Amino acid sequence: MHTGEPIVKHMEYVFPNQQMGGIIDQFMLGNKILVAPVVVSNATERTVVLPIGNWKADDGKMYKGGKSIVIKTALDRLPYFELMSK
């Protein structure tokens, strides 16, 4: 079905009323994949804001959302999280 919705979405678009409007360094692919690229040169970690729900990271770790987490990462990794359930 064609809806005209974009595939790449701002966090606030998918998770309204969760204070996601100011987040500019992570985005959603569809409604279930949160992408949090490393945008700082030589970074070894980054903060990711997870909306409410249960999230599975690209490394297999599970996280409960509704909070910010700090993950270990580098420029050669593209961290992403899959929404498992709300």
ROSE-4610 file (N, C-alpha, C; in Angstrom, 1 decimal, always signed):
// ROSE-4610
residu = [M/M/M/H/H/H/T/T/T/G/G/G/E/E/E/P/P/P/I/I/I/V/V/V/K/K/K/H/H/H/M/M/M/E/E/E/Y/Y/Y/V/V/V/F/F/F/P/P/P/N/N/N/Q/Q/Q/Q/Q/Q/M/M/M/G/G/G/G/G/G/I/I/I/I/I/I/D/D/D/Q/Q/Q/F/F/F/M/M/M/L/L/L/G/G/G/N/N/N/K/K/K/I/I/I/L/L/L/V/V/V/A/A/A/P/P/P/V/V/V/V/V/V/V/V/V/S/S/S/N/N/N/A/A/A/T/T/T/E/E/E/R/R/R/T/T/T/V/V/V/V/V/V/L/L/L/P/P/P/I/I/I/G/G/G/N/N/N/W/W/W/K/K/K/A/A/A/D/D/D/D/D/D/G/G/G/K/K/K/M/M/M/Y/Y/Y/K/K/K/G/G/G/G/G/G/K/K/K/S/S/S/I/I/I/V/V/V/I/I/I/K/K/K/T/T/T/A/A/A/L/L/L/D/D/D/R/R/R/L/L/L/P/P/P/Y/Y/Y/F/F/F/E/E/E/L/L/L/M/M/M/S/S/S/K/K/K]
num = [1/1/1/2/2/2/3/3/3/4/4/4/5/5/5/6/6/6/7/7/7/8/8/8/9/9/9/10/10/10/11/11/11/12/12/12/13/13/13/14/14/14/15/15/15/16/16/16/17/17/17/18/18/18/19/19/19/20/20/20/21/21/21/22/22/22/23/23/23/24/24/24/25/25/25/26/26/26/27/27/27/28/28/28/29/29/29/30/30/30/31/31/31/32/32/32/33/33/33/34/34/34/35/35/35/36/36/36/37/37/37/38/38/38/39/39/39/40/40/40/41/41/41/42/42/42/43/43/43/44/44/44/45/45/45/46/46/46/47/47/47/48/48/48/49/49/49/50/50/50/51/51/51/52/52/52/53/53/53/54/54/54/55/55/55/56/56/56/57/57/57/58/58/58/59/59/59/60/60/60/61/61/61/62/62/62/63/63/63/64/64/64/65/65/65/66/66/66/67/67/67/68/68/68/69/69/69/70/70/70/71/71/71/72/72/72/73/73/73/74/74/74/75/75/75/76/76/76/77/77/77/78/78/78/79/79/79/80/80/80/81/81/81/82/82/82/83/83/83/84/84/84/85/85/85/86/86/86]
x = [+0.8/+0.0/+0.9/+0.6/+1.3/+0.6/+1.4/+0.8/+1.4/+2.6/+3.2/+4.1/+4.1/+4.9/+6.4/+7.3/+8.7/+9.2/+10.3/+10.9/+11.8/+12.6/+13.4/+12.6/+12.5/+11.6/+12.3/+11.9/+12.4/+11.8/+12.5/+12.1/+10.7/+10.5/+9.2/+8.0/+8.3/+7.2/+6.7/+7.6/+7.2/+6.8/+7.4/+7.1/+6.7/+5.5/+5.1/+4.9/+5.1/+4.9/+5.8/+7.0/+8.1/+9.3/+9.2/+10.3/+11.5/+11.1/+12.1/+12.4/+11.7/+11.8/+13.1/+14.0/+15.3/+16.4/+16.1/+17.1/+17.4/+18.6/+19.0/+20.1/+20.6/+21.7/+21.3/+20.0/+19.5/+18.1/+17.7/+16.5/+15.9/+14.7/+14.0/+13.9/+14.1/+13.9/+12.6/+11.5/+10.2/+9.8/+9.0/+8.5/+9.2/+10.2/+10.7/+12.2/+12.9/+14.4/+14.9/+15.6/+16.2/+17.7/+18.1/+19.5/+20.2/+21.3/+22.1/+23.5/+23.8/+25.2/+26.1/+27.4/+28.4/+28.7/+28.6/+28.8/+29.9/+30.6/+31.8/+33.0/+34.0/+35.3/+36.0/+36.5/+37.3/+36.4/+35.1/+34.3/+34.5/+34.4/+34.4/+33.1/+32.2/+30.9/+29.9/+28.6/+27.7/+26.4/+25.7/+24.4/+23.3/+22.4/+21.2/+20.0/+19.0/+17.7/+16.8/+16.4/+15.4/+14.0/+13.1/+11.7/+11.1/+10.0/+9.3/+9.2/+9.5/+9.4/+10.6/+10.6/+11.8/+12.5/+13.9/+14.7/+15.8/+16.1/+17.2/+18.3/+19.5/+20.6/+21.2/+22.0/+22.6/+23.6/+24.1/+25.0/+24.2/+22.9/+22.1/+21.6/+22.2/+21.7/+20.3/+19.6/+18.2/+18.2/+17.4/+17.3/+15.8/+15.5/+14.2/+14.2/+13.3/+13.3/+12.7/+12.5/+12.0/+13.1/+14.4/+15.5/+16.7/+17.7/+19.0/+19.9/+20.7/+21.7/+23.0/+24.1/+25.5/+26.0/+26.3/+26.8/+28.3/+29.1/+30.4/+30.3/+31.0/+31.0/+32.2/+32.3/+33.3/+32.8/+33.6/+33.1/+32.8/+33.4/+33.2/+32.0/+31.2/+30.0/+28.8/+27.7/+26.5/+25.5/+25.4/+24.5/+23.0/+22.3/+20.8/+20.1/+18.9/+18.0/+16.7/+16.2/+14.9/+13.9/+12.8/+11.7/+11.0/+11.1/+10.6/+9.1/+8.8/+7.4/+7.4/+6.2/+5.9/+5.5]
y = [-1.2/+0.0/+1.2/+2.2/+3.4/+4.5/+5.1/+6.1/+7.4/+7.5/+8.8/+9.2/+8.4/+8.6/+8.4/+9.2/+9.0/+7.7/+7.1/+6.0/+6.4/+7.5/+8.1/+9.1/+9.0/+9.9/+10.5/+11.7/+12.3/+11.6/+11.6/+10.9/+11.3/+12.6/+13.2/+12.7/+12.5/+12.0/+10.7/+9.8/+8.4/+8.3/+9.1/+9.1/+10.5/+10.9/+12.3/+12.3/+13.5/+13.8/+13.0/+12.7/+12.1/+12.9/+14.2/+15.1/+14.7/+14.3/+13.9/+15.0/+16.1/+17.1/+17.7/+17.8/+18.4/+17.4/+16.2/+15.2/+15.2/+15.6/+15.8/+14.8/+14.0/+13.1/+11.6/+11.3/+10.0/+10.1/+9.0/+9.0/+7.6/+7.5/+6.3/+5.9/+4.6/+4.0/+3.2/+3.8/+3.2/+3.5/+2.6/+2.8/+2.0/+1.1/+0.1/+0.1/+0.8/+0.8/+2.2/+2.4/+3.6/+3.6/+4.5/+4.6/+5.8/+5.5/+6.5/+6.5/+7.2/+7.2/+8.0/+7.6/+8.3/+9.6/+10.7/+12.0/+12.8/+12.3/+13.0/+12.3/+12.9/+12.3/+11.7/+10.5/+9.8/+9.4/+9.4/+9.0/+7.6/+7.2/+5.8/+5.5/+6.4/+6.2/+7.3/+7.0/+8.1/+7.8/+8.9/+8.8/+8.6/+7.7/+7.4/+7.6/+8.3/+8.5/+7.4/+6.5/+5.5/+5.8/+5.9/+6.1/+5.0/+5.2/+4.1/+2.9/+1.7/+0.4/-0.4/-1.6/-2.5/-2.6/-2.4/-2.2/-3.2/-3.8/-4.7/-4.0/-3.9/-3.2/-4.1/-3.5/-4.2/-5.3/-5.1/-6.1/-7.1/-7.1/-8.1/-7.8/-6.7/-6.3/-5.7/-6.0/-5.5/-4.3/-3.3/-2.1/-1.7/-1.3/-0.7/+0.8/+1.3/+2.6/+3.6/+4.8/+5.9/+6.6/+6.4/+7.0/+7.1/+7.8/+7.9/+6.8/+6.3/+5.3/+5.7/+5.3/+5.5/+4.2/+4.1/+2.9/+3.1/+2.0/+2.1/+1.9/+2.7/+2.6/+3.3/+3.3/+4.0/+4.4/+5.1/+5.6/+4.5/+3.3/+2.3/+1.4/+1.8/+1.1/+2.0/+1.4/+2.2/+1.6/+2.2/+1.6/+1.8/+0.7/+0.8/-0.1/+0.2/-0.5/-0.9/-2.1/-2.5/-2.5/-1.8/-1.8/-3.2/-3.8/-5.2/-5.1/-4.2/-4.0/-2.7/-2.1/-0.8/-1.0]
z = [+0.0/+0.0/+0.0/-0.8/-0.9/-0.1/+0.9/+1.8/+1.5/+0.9/+0.7/+1.9/+3.0/+4.1/+3.7/+4.3/+4.0/+4.7/+4.1/+4.8/+5.9/+5.7/+6.7/+7.4/+8.7/+9.5/+10.7/+11.0/+12.3/+13.5/+14.5/+15.7/+16.2/+16.2/+16.7/+15.8/+14.6/+13.7/+14.1/+14.5/+14.8/+16.3/+17.1/+18.6/+19.1/+18.7/+19.2/+20.7/+21.2/+22.6/+23.6/+23.0/+23.9/+23.9/+23.6/+23.6/+22.7/+21.5/+20.5/+19.4/+19.5/+18.5/+18.4/+19.4/+19.3/+18.9/+18.7/+18.3/+16.8/+16.5/+15.1/+14.6/+15.5/+15.1/+15.2/+15.2/+15.0/+14.3/+13.7/+12.9/+12.8/+12.3/+12.1/+10.7/+10.4/+9.1/+9.3/+8.7/+8.9/+10.3/+10.9/+12.3/+13.3/+12.9/+13.8/+13.9/+13.0/+13.1/+13.4/+14.6/+15.0/+14.6/+13.9/+13.5/+14.2/+14.8/+15.6/+15.2/+14.0/+13.5/+14.4/+14.3/+15.0/+14.2/+14.8/+14.0/+14.6/+15.6/+16.1/+15.8/+15.2/+14.8/+16.0/+15.9/+16.9/+18.1/+18.0/+19.1/+19.5/+20.7/+21.2/+21.8/+22.0/+22.5/+22.1/+22.2/+21.9/+22.7/+22.9/+23.7/+22.7/+23.0/+22.1/+23.0/+22.4/+23.1/+22.6/+23.5/+23.1/+23.5/+22.5/+22.9/+23.7/+24.3/+25.1/+24.2/+24.8/+24.2/+24.5/+24.0/+24.1/+22.8/+22.9/+21.8/+21.8/+20.6/+20.4/+19.5/+20.1/+19.4/+18.3/+17.4/+16.4/+16.9/+18.1/+18.8/+19.6/+19.5/+20.2/+21.6/+22.2/+23.5/+23.5/+24.6/+24.7/+25.7/+25.4/+26.2/+26.4/+27.5/+27.8/+27.5/+26.7/+26.2/+27.2/+26.7/+27.6/+28.3/+27.8/+28.5/+27.5/+27.9/+27.1/+27.6/+26.7/+27.0/+26.4/+26.9/+26.3/+25.8/+24.5/+23.9/+23.5/+23.5/+23.0/+21.5/+20.7/+19.3/+18.7/+17.4/+16.6/+15.3/+14.5/+13.2/+12.2/+12.4/+11.4/+11.8/+12.8/+13.1/+13.0/+12.5/+12.3/+13.3/+14.5/+15.6/+15.1/+15.3/+15.1/+16.1/+16.3/+17.2/+16.6/+16.9/+16.4/+17.5/+17.2/+18.2/+18.2/+19.4/+19.5/+20.0/+20.9/+21.3/+22.0/+22.0/+22.7/+24.1]
